[in-house]
Amino acid sequence: MRRSSTKRREDRLEVRLTPRAKSMLRRAASVERKTVSAFILDKGLAAAAETLADRREFPLSAKQYDAFVAALDAPSSGRRGGNP
């Protein structure tokens, strides 16, 4: 028997929206053959992952990377403990 990889969903999220916004979400969910809840969850998690990735990763050109590494390698000017 195959075990489900999804965990039981217990938390709820409520959203207030206009009838027009709700209609648009219903239509978009229908196009993807999903429930509105599944559509919102999938799209919301994708957007959250993208937003958080911008906080962890940042692209640099070769010149910017060299400057970044040089700044990391530079002496700390005698500061300790992160105090200015």
PDB file with one MODEL, atoms N, CA, C and O in Angstrom:
MODEL        1
ATOM      1  N   MET A   1       0.831  -1.179   0.000  1.00  0.00           N
ATOM      2  CA  MET A   1       0.000   0.000   0.000  1.00  0.00           C
ATOM      3  C   MET A   1       0.881   1.249   0.000  1.00  0.00           C
ATOM      4  O   MET A   1       1.840   1.328   0.767  1.00  0.00           O
ATOM      5  N   ARG A   2       0.575   2.186  -0.820  1.00  0.00           N
ATOM      6  CA  ARG A   2       1.359   3.398  -0.948  1.00  0.00           C
ATOM      7  C   ARG A   2       0.971   4.407   0.125  1.00  0.00           C
ATOM      8  O   ARG A   2      -0.211   4.668   0.351  1.00  0.00           O
ATOM      9  N   ARG A   3       1.982   4.969   0.780  1.00  0.00           N
ATOM     10  CA  ARG A   3       1.725   5.979   1.808  1.00  0.00           C
ATOM     11  C   ARG A   3       1.659   7.350   1.168  1.00  0.00           C
ATOM     12  O   ARG A   3       2.419   7.660   0.250  1.00  0.00           O
ATOM     13  N   SER A   4       0.767   8.144   1.648  1.00  0.00           N
ATOM     14  CA  SER A   4       0.626   9.504   1.137  1.00  0.00           C
ATOM     15  C   SER A   4       1.795  10.356   1.622  1.00  0.00           C
ATOM     16  O   SER A   4       2.194  10.278   2.784  1.00  0.00           O
ATOM     17  N   SER A   5       2.333  11.162   0.726  1.00  0.00           N
ATOM     18  CA  SER A   5       3.451  12.028   1.108  1.00  0.00           C
ATOM     19  C   SER A   5       2.956  13.355   1.682  1.00  0.00           C
ATOM     20  O   SER A   5       3.756  14.169   2.145  1.00  0.00           O
ATOM     21  N   THR A   6       1.642  13.575   1.653  1.00  0.00           N
ATOM     22  CA  THR A   6       1.116  14.820   2.196  1.00  0.00           C
ATOM     23  C   THR A   6       0.732  14.628   3.652  1.00  0.00           C
ATOM     24  O   THR A   6       0.237  13.574   4.050  1.00  0.00           O
ATOM     25  N   LYS A   7       0.969  15.655   4.428  1.00  0.00           N
ATOM     26  CA  LYS A   7       0.607  15.628   5.844  1.00  0.00           C
ATOM     27  C   LYS A   7      -0.816  16.141   5.999  1.00  0.00           C
ATOM     28  O   LYS A   7      -1.336  16.864   5.148  1.00  0.00           O
ATOM     29  N   ARG A   8      -1.415  15.757   7.077  1.00  0.00           N
ATOM     30  CA  ARG A   8      -2.772  16.206   7.357  1.00  0.00           C
ATOM     31  C   ARG A   8      -2.781  17.713   7.525  1.00  0.00           C
ATOM     32  O   ARG A   8      -1.958  18.276   8.248  1.00  0.00           O
ATOM     33  N   ARG A   9      -3.698  18.346   6.866  1.00  0.00           N
ATOM     34  CA  ARG A   9      -3.806  19.806   6.929  1.00  0.00           C
ATOM     35  C   ARG A   9      -4.777  20.182   8.032  1.00  0.00           C
ATOM     36  O   ARG A   9      -5.949  19.809   7.997  1.00  0.00           O
ATOM     37  N   GLU A  10      -4.282  20.920   9.006  1.00  0.00           N
ATOM     38  CA  GLU A  10      -5.119  21.313  10.129  1.00  0.00           C
ATOM     39  C   GLU A  10      -5.319  22.824  10.207  1.00  0.00           C
ATOM     40  O   GLU A  10      -6.359  23.281  10.681  1.00  0.00           O
ATOM     41  N   ASP A  11      -4.355  23.593   9.758  1.00  0.00           N
ATOM     42  CA  ASP A  11      -4.461  25.043   9.850  1.00  0.00           C
ATOM     43  C   ASP A  11      -5.327  25.594   8.723  1.00  0.00           C
ATOM     44  O   ASP A  11      -5.391  25.042   7.624  1.00  0.00           O
ATOM     45  N   ARG A  12      -5.987  26.698   9.037  1.00  0.00           N
ATOM     46  CA  ARG A  12      -6.836  27.359   8.041  1.00  0.00           C
ATOM     47  C   ARG A  12      -6.336  28.773   7.834  1.00  0.00           C
ATOM     48  O   ARG A  12      -5.717  29.368   8.716  1.00  0.00           O
ATOM     49  N   LEU A  13      -6.612  29.297   6.663  1.00  0.00           N
ATOM     50  CA  LEU A  13      -6.275  30.676   6.323  1.00  0.00           C
ATOM     51  C   LEU A  13      -7.518  31.297   5.706  1.00  0.00           C
ATOM     52  O   LEU A  13      -8.085  30.754   4.758  1.00  0.00           O
ATOM     53  N   GLU A  14      -7.934  32.418   6.236  1.00  0.00           N
ATOM     54  CA  GLU A  14      -9.114  33.094   5.708  1.00  0.00           C
ATOM     55  C   GLU A  14      -8.690  34.361   4.986  1.00  0.00           C
ATOM     56  O   GLU A  14      -7.767  35.058   5.408  1.00  0.00           O
ATOM     57  N   VAL A  15      -9.375  34.641   3.899  1.00  0.00           N
ATOM     58  CA  VAL A  15      -9.058  35.813   3.087  1.00  0.00           C
ATOM     59  C   VAL A  15     -10.356  36.536   2.746  1.00  0.00           C
ATOM     60  O   VAL A  15     -11.329  35.908   2.328  1.00  0.00           O
ATOM     61  N   ARG A  16     -10.371  37.807   2.916  1.00  0.00           N
ATOM     62  CA  ARG A  16     -11.526  38.608   2.488  1.00  0.00           C
ATOM     63  C   ARG A  16     -11.194  39.164   1.112  1.00  0.00           C
ATOM     64  O   ARG A  16     -10.098  39.678   0.888  1.00  0.00           O
ATOM     65  N   LEU A  17     -12.146  39.059   0.194  1.00  0.00           N
ATOM     66  CA  LEU A  17     -11.907  39.517  -1.159  1.00  0.00           C
ATOM     67  C   LEU A  17     -13.206  39.962  -1.796  1.00  0.00           C
ATOM     68  O   LEU A  17     -14.295  39.665  -1.306  1.00  0.00           O
ATOM     69  N   THR A  18     -13.071  40.668  -2.881  1.00  0.00           N
ATOM     70  CA  THR A  18     -14.243  41.146  -3.601  1.00  0.00           C
ATOM     71  C   THR A  18     -14.845  40.000  -4.411  1.00  0.00           C
ATOM     72  O   THR A  18     -14.159  39.024  -4.714  1.00  0.00           O
ATOM     73  N   PRO A  19     -16.126  40.118  -4.763  1.00  0.00           N
ATOM     74  CA  PRO A  19     -16.735  39.091  -5.614  1.00  0.00           C
ATOM     75  C   PRO A  19     -15.984  38.933  -6.943  1.00  0.00           C
ATOM     76  O   PRO A  19     -15.864  37.824  -7.463  1.00  0.00           O
ATOM     77  N   ARG A  20     -15.494  40.018  -7.471  1.00  0.00           N
ATOM     78  CA  ARG A  20     -14.748  39.967  -8.735  1.00  0.00           C
ATOM     79  C   ARG A  20     -13.449  39.165  -8.577  1.00  0.00           C
ATOM     80  O   ARG A  20     -13.104  38.364  -9.446  1.00  0.00           O
ATOM     81  N   ALA A  21     -12.735  39.380  -7.472  1.00  0.00           N
ATOM     82  CA  ALA A  21     -11.497  38.642  -7.224  1.00  0.00           C
ATOM     83  C   ALA A  21     -11.798  37.161  -7.037  1.00  0.00           C
ATOM     84  O   ALA A  21     -11.067  36.311  -7.543  1.00  0.00           O
ATOM     85  N   LYS A  22     -12.866  36.848  -6.317  1.00  0.00           N
ATOM     86  CA  LYS A  22     -13.241  35.458  -6.096  1.00  0.00           C
ATOM     87  C   LYS A  22     -13.593  34.775  -7.422  1.00  0.00           C
ATOM     88  O   LYS A  22     -13.220  33.626  -7.659  1.00  0.00           O
ATOM     89  N   SER A  23     -14.294  35.480  -8.254  1.00  0.00           N
ATOM     90  CA  SER A  23     -14.652  34.946  -9.565  1.00  0.00           C
ATOM     91  C   SER A  23     -13.413  34.658 -10.409  1.00  0.00           C
ATOM     92  O   SER A  23     -13.333  33.629 -11.079  1.00  0.00           O
ATOM     93  N   MET A  24     -12.461  35.565 -10.370  1.00  0.00           N
ATOM     94  CA  MET A  24     -11.226  35.373 -11.125  1.00  0.00           C
ATOM     95  C   MET A  24     -10.463  34.152 -10.613  1.00  0.00           C
ATOM     96  O   MET A  24      -9.950  33.362 -11.406  1.00  0.00           O
ATOM     97  N   LEU A  25     -10.388  33.999  -9.309  1.00  0.00           N
ATOM     98  CA  LEU A  25      -9.715  32.838  -8.731  1.00  0.00           C
ATOM     99  C   LEU A  25     -10.418  31.542  -9.110  1.00  0.00           C
ATOM    100  O   LEU A  25      -9.764  30.544  -9.412  1.00  0.00           O
ATOM    101  N   ARG A  26     -11.730  31.552  -9.097  1.00  0.00           N
ATOM    102  CA  ARG A  26     -12.491  30.361  -9.500  1.00  0.00           C
ATOM    103  C   ARG A  26     -12.206  30.000 -10.953  1.00  0.00           C
ATOM    104  O   ARG A  26     -12.000  28.831 -11.282  1.00  0.00           O
ATOM    105  N   ARG A  27     -12.195  31.011 -11.821  1.00  0.00           N
ATOM    106  CA  ARG A  27     -11.939  30.747 -13.244  1.00  0.00           C
ATOM    107  C   ARG A  27     -10.537  30.207 -13.452  1.00  0.00           C
ATOM    108  O   ARG A  27     -10.342  29.255 -14.207  1.00  0.00           O
ATOM    109  N   ALA A  28      -9.556  30.810 -12.786  1.00  0.00           N
ATOM    110  CA  ALA A  28      -8.167  30.356 -12.934  1.00  0.00           C
ATOM    111  C   ALA A  28      -7.992  28.942 -12.396  1.00  0.00           C
ATOM    112  O   ALA A  28      -7.298  28.128 -13.005  1.00  0.00           O
ATOM    113  N   ALA A  29      -8.612  28.649 -11.271  1.00  0.00           N
ATOM    114  CA  ALA A  29      -8.534  27.305 -10.704  1.00  0.00           C
ATOM    115  C   ALA A  29      -9.164  26.300 -11.648  1.00  0.00           C
ATOM    116  O   ALA A  29      -8.644  25.197 -11.822  1.00  0.00           O
ATOM    117  N   SER A  30     -10.269  26.667 -12.254  1.00  0.00           N
ATOM    118  CA  SER A  30     -10.953  25.790 -13.194  1.00  0.00           C
ATOM    119  C   SER A  30     -10.083  25.480 -14.403  1.00  0.00           C
ATOM    120  O   SER A  30     -10.057  24.344 -14.878  1.00  0.00           O
ATOM    121  N   VAL A  31      -9.379  26.476 -14.898  1.00  0.00           N
ATOM    122  CA  VAL A  31      -8.488  26.278 -16.043  1.00  0.00           C
ATOM    123  C   VAL A  31      -7.422  25.237 -15.719  1.00  0.00           C
ATOM    124  O   VAL A  31      -7.058  24.428 -16.573  1.00  0.00           O
ATOM    125  N   GLU A  32      -6.929  25.259 -14.500  1.00  0.00           N
ATOM    126  CA  GLU A  32      -5.897  24.300 -14.083  1.00  0.00           C
ATOM    127  C   GLU A  32      -6.493  23.025 -13.490  1.00  0.00           C
ATOM    128  O   GLU A  32      -5.769  22.167 -12.985  1.00  0.00           O
ATOM    129  N   ARG A  33      -7.823  22.912 -13.557  1.00  0.00           N
ATOM    130  CA  ARG A  33      -8.539  21.738 -13.036  1.00  0.00           C
ATOM    131  C   ARG A  33      -8.199  21.467 -11.570  1.00  0.00           C
ATOM    132  O   ARG A  33      -7.897  20.341 -11.175  1.00  0.00           O
ATOM    133  N   LYS A  34      -8.258  22.533 -10.785  1.00  0.00           N
ATOM    134  CA  LYS A  34      -7.982  22.451  -9.351  1.00  0.00           C
ATOM    135  C   LYS A  34      -9.122  23.100  -8.596  1.00  0.00           C
ATOM    136  O   LYS A  34      -9.897  23.879  -9.151  1.00  0.00           O
ATOM    137  N   THR A  35      -9.209  22.763  -7.315  1.00  0.00           N
ATOM    138  CA  THR A  35     -10.126  23.506  -6.461  1.00  0.00           C
ATOM    139  C   THR A  35      -9.518  24.884  -6.226  1.00  0.00           C
ATOM    140  O   THR A  35      -8.322  25.092  -6.432  1.00  0.00           O
ATOM    141  N   VAL A  36     -10.348  25.810  -5.797  1.00  0.00           N
ATOM    142  CA  VAL A  36      -9.829  27.149  -5.493  1.00  0.00           C
ATOM    143  C   VAL A  36      -8.785  27.058  -4.384  1.00  0.00           C
ATOM    144  O   VAL A  36      -7.753  27.727  -4.445  1.00  0.00           O
ATOM    145  N   SER A  37      -9.047  26.242  -3.381  1.00  0.00           N
ATOM    146  CA  SER A  37      -8.091  26.088  -2.281  1.00  0.00           C
ATOM    147  C   SER A  37      -6.756  25.558  -2.779  1.00  0.00           C
ATOM    148  O   SER A  37      -5.705  26.089  -2.420  1.00  0.00           O
ATOM    149  N   ALA A  38      -6.787  24.513  -3.603  1.00  0.00           N
ATOM    150  CA  ALA A  38      -5.546  23.935  -4.129  1.00  0.00           C
ATOM    151  C   ALA A  38      -4.815  24.940  -5.007  1.00  0.00           C
ATOM    152  O   ALA A  38      -3.590  25.045  -4.946  1.00  0.00           O
ATOM    153  N   PHE A  39      -5.554  25.672  -5.814  1.00  0.00           N
ATOM    154  CA  PHE A  39      -4.953  26.685  -6.690  1.00  0.00           C
ATOM    155  C   PHE A  39      -4.248  27.762  -5.866  1.00  0.00           C
ATOM    156  O   PHE A  39      -3.093  28.098  -6.127  1.00  0.00           O
ATOM    157  N   ILE A  40      -4.951  28.295  -4.873  1.00  0.00           N
ATOM    158  CA  ILE A  40      -4.373  29.358  -4.043  1.00  0.00           C
ATOM    159  C   ILE A  40      -3.169  28.841  -3.260  1.00  0.00           C
ATOM    160  O   ILE A  40      -2.161  29.537  -3.145  1.00  0.00           O
ATOM    161  N   LEU A  41      -3.268  27.634  -2.724  1.00  0.00           N
ATOM    162  CA  LEU A  41      -2.155  27.073  -1.973  1.00  0.00           C
ATOM    163  C   LEU A  41      -0.930  26.888  -2.874  1.00  0.00           C
ATOM    164  O   LEU A  41       0.175  27.289  -2.508  1.00  0.00           O
ATOM    165  N   ASP A  42      -1.123  26.282  -4.051  1.00  0.00           N
ATOM    166  CA  ASP A  42      -0.006  26.068  -4.981  1.00  0.00           C
ATOM    167  C   ASP A  42       0.648  27.381  -5.396  1.00  0.00           C
ATOM    168  O   ASP A  42       1.870  27.518  -5.331  1.00  0.00           O
ATOM    169  N   LYS A  43      -0.157  28.338  -5.819  1.00  0.00           N
ATOM    170  CA  LYS A  43       0.383  29.619  -6.285  1.00  0.00           C
ATOM    171  C   LYS A  43       0.986  30.422  -5.143  1.00  0.00           C
ATOM    172  O   LYS A  43       2.012  31.079  -5.316  1.00  0.00           O
ATOM    173  N   GLY A  44       0.355  30.370  -3.985  1.00  0.00           N
ATOM    174  CA  GLY A  44       0.871  31.096  -2.820  1.00  0.00           C
ATOM    175  C   GLY A  44       2.204  30.546  -2.353  1.00  0.00           C
ATOM    176  O   GLY A  44       3.110  31.311  -2.023  1.00  0.00           O
ATOM    177  N   LEU A  45       2.335  29.220  -2.321  1.00  0.00           N
ATOM    178  CA  LEU A  45       3.600  28.610  -1.905  1.00  0.00           C
ATOM    179  C   LEU A  45       4.709  28.885  -2.923  1.00  0.00           C
ATOM    180  O   LEU A  45       5.860  29.102  -2.546  1.00  0.00           O
ATOM    181  N   ALA A  46       4.362  28.874  -4.206  1.00  0.00           N
ATOM    182  CA  ALA A  46       5.361  29.190  -5.235  1.00  0.00           C
ATOM    183  C   ALA A  46       5.844  30.633  -5.090  1.00  0.00           C
ATOM    184  O   ALA A  46       7.041  30.905  -5.183  1.00  0.00           O
ATOM    185  N   ALA A  47       4.915  31.548  -4.864  1.00  0.00           N
ATOM    186  CA  ALA A  47       5.290  32.955  -4.680  1.00  0.00           C
ATOM    187  C   ALA A  47       6.108  33.144  -3.403  1.00  0.00           C
ATOM    188  O   ALA A  47       7.055  33.930  -3.388  1.00  0.00           O
ATOM    189  N   ALA A  48       5.755  32.437  -2.343  1.00  0.00           N
ATOM    190  CA  ALA A  48       6.506  32.539  -1.089  1.00  0.00           C
ATOM    191  C   ALA A  48       7.928  32.024  -1.273  1.00  0.00           C
ATOM    192  O   ALA A  48       8.881  32.638  -0.793  1.00  0.00           O
ATOM    193  N   ALA A  49       8.072  30.898  -1.967  1.00  0.00           N
ATOM    194  CA  ALA A  49       9.412  30.344  -2.208  1.00  0.00           C
ATOM    195  C   ALA A  49      10.260  31.314  -3.020  1.00  0.00           C
ATOM    196  O   ALA A  49      11.446  31.491  -2.741  1.00  0.00           O
ATOM    197  N   GLU A  50       9.654  31.942  -4.021  1.00  0.00           N
ATOM    198  CA  GLU A  50      10.393  32.907  -4.839  1.00  0.00           C
ATOM    199  C   GLU A  50      10.799  34.131  -4.016  1.00  0.00           C
ATOM    200  O   GLU A  50      11.919  34.626  -4.142  1.00  0.00           O
ATOM    201  N   THR A  51       9.896  34.608  -3.187  1.00  0.00           N
ATOM    202  CA  THR A  51      10.195  35.756  -2.332  1.00  0.00           C
ATOM    203  C   THR A  51      11.321  35.438  -1.361  1.00  0.00           C
ATOM    204  O   THR A  51      12.231  36.245  -1.172  1.00  0.00           O
ATOM    205  N   LEU A  52      11.260  34.269  -0.749  1.00  0.00           N
ATOM    206  CA  LEU A  52      12.292  33.890   0.210  1.00  0.00           C
ATOM    207  C   LEU A  52      13.622  33.597  -0.474  1.00  0.00           C
ATOM    208  O   LEU A  52      14.676  33.845   0.112  1.00  0.00           O
ATOM    209  N   ALA A  53      13.600  33.082  -1.687  1.00  0.00           N
ATOM    210  CA  ALA A  53      14.840  32.816  -2.419  1.00  0.00           C
ATOM    211  C   ALA A  53      15.596  34.121  -2.661  1.00  0.00           C
ATOM    212  O   ALA A  53      16.827  34.139  -2.651  1.00  0.00           O
ATOM    213  N   ASP A  54      14.866  35.201  -2.875  1.00  0.00           N
ATOM    214  CA  ASP A  54      15.511  36.502  -3.077  1.00  0.00           C
ATOM    215  C   ASP A  54      16.251  36.955  -1.825  1.00  0.00           C
ATOM    216  O   ASP A  54      17.145  37.799  -1.903  1.00  0.00           O
ATOM    217  N   ARG A  55      15.891  36.409  -0.688  1.00  0.00           N
ATOM    218  CA  ARG A  55      16.539  36.768   0.567  1.00  0.00           C
ATOM    219  C   ARG A  55      17.771  35.905   0.839  1.00  0.00           C
ATOM    220  O   ARG A  55      18.626  36.289   1.638  1.00  0.00           O
ATOM    221  N   ARG A  56      17.873  34.745   0.185  1.00  0.00           N
ATOM    222  CA  ARG A  56      18.972  33.819   0.416  1.00  0.00           C
ATOM    223  C   ARG A  56      19.998  33.829  -0.703  1.00  0.00           C
ATOM    224  O   ARG A  56      21.176  33.561  -0.468  1.00  0.00           O
ATOM    225  N   GLU A  57      19.571  34.130  -1.889  1.00  0.00           N
ATOM    226  CA  GLU A  57      20.459  34.080  -3.046  1.00  0.00           C
ATOM    227  C   GLU A  57      20.404  35.413  -3.775  1.00  0.00           C
ATOM    228  O   GLU A  57      19.353  36.049  -3.854  1.00  0.00           O
ATOM    229  N   PHE A  58      21.533  35.822  -4.299  1.00  0.00           N
ATOM    230  CA  PHE A  58      21.530  37.027  -5.095  1.00  0.00           C
ATOM    231  C   PHE A  58      22.595  36.892  -6.182  1.00  0.00           C
ATOM    232  O   PHE A  58      23.752  36.585  -5.896  1.00  0.00           O
ATOM    233  N   PRO A  59      22.196  37.123  -7.412  1.00  0.00           N
ATOM    234  CA  PRO A  59      23.137  36.976  -8.519  1.00  0.00           C
ATOM    235  C   PRO A  59      24.117  38.153  -8.563  1.00  0.00           C
ATOM    236  O   PRO A  59      23.735  39.300  -8.328  1.00  0.00           O
ATOM    237  N   LEU A  60      25.371  37.855  -8.864  1.00  0.00           N
ATOM    238  CA  LEU A  60      26.398  38.880  -8.987  1.00  0.00           C
ATOM    239  C   LEU A  60      27.167  38.663 -10.282  1.00  0.00           C
ATOM    240  O   LEU A  60      27.374  37.531 -10.718  1.00  0.00           O
ATOM    241  N   SER A  61      27.581  39.756 -10.879  1.00  0.00           N
ATOM    242  CA  SER A  61      28.482  39.654 -12.023  1.00  0.00           C
ATOM    243  C   SER A  61      29.849  39.241 -11.477  1.00  0.00           C
ATOM    244  O   SER A  61      30.057  39.258 -10.263  1.00  0.00           O
ATOM    245  N   ALA A  62      30.770  38.877 -12.343  1.00  0.00           N
ATOM    246  CA  ALA A  62      32.117  38.491 -11.908  1.00  0.00           C
ATOM    247  C   ALA A  62      32.779  39.641 -11.143  1.00  0.00           C
ATOM    248  O   ALA A  62      33.437  39.422 -10.126  1.00  0.00           O
ATOM    249  N   LYS A  63      32.600  40.850 -11.637  1.00  0.00           N
ATOM    250  CA  LYS A  63      33.196  42.020 -10.979  1.00  0.00           C
ATOM    251  C   LYS A  63      32.587  42.240  -9.589  1.00  0.00           C
ATOM    252  O   LYS A  63      33.305  42.521  -8.630  1.00  0.00           O
ATOM    253  N   GLN A  64      31.269  42.113  -9.490  1.00  0.00           N
ATOM    254  CA  GLN A  64      30.599  42.275  -8.203  1.00  0.00           C
ATOM    255  C   GLN A  64      31.014  41.171  -7.228  1.00  0.00           C
ATOM    256  O   GLN A  64      31.203  41.424  -6.038  1.00  0.00           O
ATOM    257  N   TYR A  65      31.154  39.950  -7.740  1.00  0.00           N
ATOM    258  CA  TYR A  65      31.571  38.828  -6.899  1.00  0.00           C
ATOM    259  C   TYR A  65      32.972  39.079  -6.337  1.00  0.00           C
ATOM    260  O   TYR A  65      33.218  38.861  -5.151  1.00  0.00           O
ATOM    261  N   ASP A  66      33.883  39.536  -7.189  1.00  0.00           N
ATOM    262  CA  ASP A  66      35.250  39.820  -6.736  1.00  0.00           C
ATOM    263  C   ASP A  66      35.250  40.888  -5.646  1.00  0.00           C
ATOM    264  O   ASP A  66      35.981  40.774  -4.663  1.00  0.00           O
ATOM    265  N   ALA A  67      34.435  41.922  -5.818  1.00  0.00           N
ATOM    266  CA  ALA A  67      34.358  42.988  -4.813  1.00  0.00           C
ATOM    267  C   ALA A  67      33.765  42.445  -3.508  1.00  0.00           C
ATOM    268  O   ALA A  67      34.205  42.820  -2.421  1.00  0.00           O
ATOM    269  N   PHE A  68      32.778  41.572  -3.618  1.00  0.00           N
ATOM    270  CA  PHE A  68      32.153  40.970  -2.448  1.00  0.00           C
ATOM    271  C   PHE A  68      33.164  40.121  -1.670  1.00  0.00           C
ATOM    272  O   PHE A  68      33.261  40.232  -0.448  1.00  0.00           O
ATOM    273  N   VAL A  69      33.909  39.280  -2.378  1.00  0.00           N
ATOM    274  CA  VAL A  69      34.912  38.426  -1.743  1.00  0.00           C
ATOM    275  C   VAL A  69      36.004  39.278  -1.110  1.00  0.00           C
ATOM    276  O   VAL A  69      36.469  38.977  -0.011  1.00  0.00           O
ATOM    277  N   ALA A  70      36.417  40.339  -1.800  1.00  0.00           N
ATOM    278  CA  ALA A  70      37.441  41.226  -1.250  1.00  0.00           C
ATOM    279  C   ALA A  70      36.950  41.871   0.045  1.00  0.00           C
ATOM    280  O   ALA A  70      37.720  42.017   0.995  1.00  0.00           O
ATOM    281  N   ALA A  71      35.684  42.253   0.089  1.00  0.00           N
ATOM    282  CA  ALA A  71      35.123  42.858   1.302  1.00  0.00           C
ATOM    283  C   ALA A  71      35.090  41.842   2.439  1.00  0.00           C
ATOM    284  O   ALA A  71      35.348  42.188   3.592  1.00  0.00           O
ATOM    285  N   LEU A  72      34.771  40.592   2.117  1.00  0.00           N
ATOM    286  CA  LEU A  72      34.769  39.554   3.150  1.00  0.00           C
ATOM    287  C   LEU A  72      36.168  39.270   3.673  1.00  0.00           C
ATOM    288  O   LEU A  72      36.350  38.993   4.859  1.00  0.00           O
ATOM    289  N   ASP A  73      37.149  39.340   2.794  1.00  0.00           N
ATOM    290  CA  ASP A  73      38.536  39.049   3.174  1.00  0.00           C
ATOM    291  C   ASP A  73      39.241  40.225   3.836  1.00  0.00           C
ATOM    292  O   ASP A  73      40.311  40.049   4.418  1.00  0.00           O
ATOM    293  N   ALA A  74      38.671  41.408   3.760  1.00  0.00           N
ATOM    294  CA  ALA A  74      39.315  42.602   4.310  1.00  0.00           C
ATOM    295  C   ALA A  74      39.362  42.536   5.826  1.00  0.00           C
ATOM    296  O   ALA A  74      38.486  41.930   6.443  1.00  0.00           O
ATOM    297  N   PRO A  75      40.376  43.152   6.442  1.00  0.00           N
ATOM    298  CA  PRO A  75      40.453  43.198   7.910  1.00  0.00           C
ATOM    299  C   PRO A  75      39.201  43.859   8.482  1.00  0.00           C
ATOM    300  O   PRO A  75      38.567  44.682   7.822  1.00  0.00           O
ATOM    301  N   SER A  76      38.855  43.496   9.702  1.00  0.00           N
ATOM    302  CA  SER A  76      37.619  43.969  10.288  1.00  0.00           C
ATOM    303  C   SER A  76      37.732  45.334  10.956  1.00  0.00           C
ATOM    304  O   SER A  76      36.773  45.771  11.591  1.00  0.00           O
ATOM    305  N   SER A  77      38.826  46.005  10.843  1.00  0.00           N
ATOM    306  CA  SER A  77      39.052  47.335  11.430  1.00  0.00           C
ATOM    307  C   SER A  77      39.011  47.309  12.935  1.00  0.00           C
ATOM    308  O   SER A  77      38.712  48.325  13.562  1.00  0.00           O
ATOM    309  N   GLY A  78      39.305  46.166  13.532  1.00  0.00           N
ATOM    310  CA  GLY A  78      39.402  46.075  14.994  1.00  0.00           C
ATOM    311  C   GLY A  78      38.079  45.974  15.704  1.00  0.00           C
ATOM    312  O   GLY A  78      38.046  45.949  16.934  1.00  0.00           O
ATOM    313  N   ARG A  79      36.982  45.916  14.969  1.00  0.00           N
ATOM    314  CA  ARG A  79      35.669  45.796  15.621  1.00  0.00           C
ATOM    315  C   ARG A  79      35.445  44.368  16.062  1.00  0.00           C
ATOM    316  O   ARG A  79      35.865  43.427  15.388  1.00  0.00           O
ATOM    317  N   ARG A  80      34.785  44.207  17.191  1.00  0.00           N
ATOM    318  CA  ARG A  80      34.469  42.870  17.714  1.00  0.00           C
ATOM    319  C   ARG A  80      32.988  42.798  18.035  1.00  0.00           C
ATOM    320  O   ARG A  80      32.351  43.789  18.391  1.00  0.00           O
ATOM    321  N   GLY A  81      32.468  41.594  17.896  1.00  0.00           N
ATOM    322  CA  GLY A  81      31.078  41.347  18.322  1.00  0.00           C
ATOM    323  C   GLY A  81      30.030  42.040  17.484  1.00  0.00           C
ATOM    324  O   GLY A  81      28.877  42.115  17.907  1.00  0.00           O
ATOM    325  N   GLY A  82      30.375  42.547  16.322  1.00  0.00           N
ATOM    326  CA  GLY A  82      29.413  43.151  15.442  1.00  0.00           C
ATOM    327  C   GLY A  82      28.973  44.548  15.852  1.00  0.00           C
ATOM    328  O   GLY A  82      28.063  45.103  15.235  1.00  0.00           O
ATOM    329  N   ASN A  83      29.583  45.128  16.861  1.00  0.00           N
ATOM    330  CA  ASN A  83      29.209  46.497  17.252  1.00  0.00           C
ATOM    331  C   ASN A  83      29.917  47.499  16.370  1.00  0.00           C
ATOM    332  O   ASN A  83      31.090  47.324  16.040  1.00  0.00           O
ATOM    333  N   PRO A  84      29.206  48.554  15.984  1.00  0.00           N
ATOM    334  CA  PRO A  84      29.817  49.587  15.116  1.00  0.00           C
ATOM    335  C   PRO A  84      30.892  50.387  15.807  1.00  0.00           C
ATOM    336  O   PRO A  84      31.484  51.279  15.201  1.00  0.00           O
TER     337      PRO A  84
ENDMDL
END
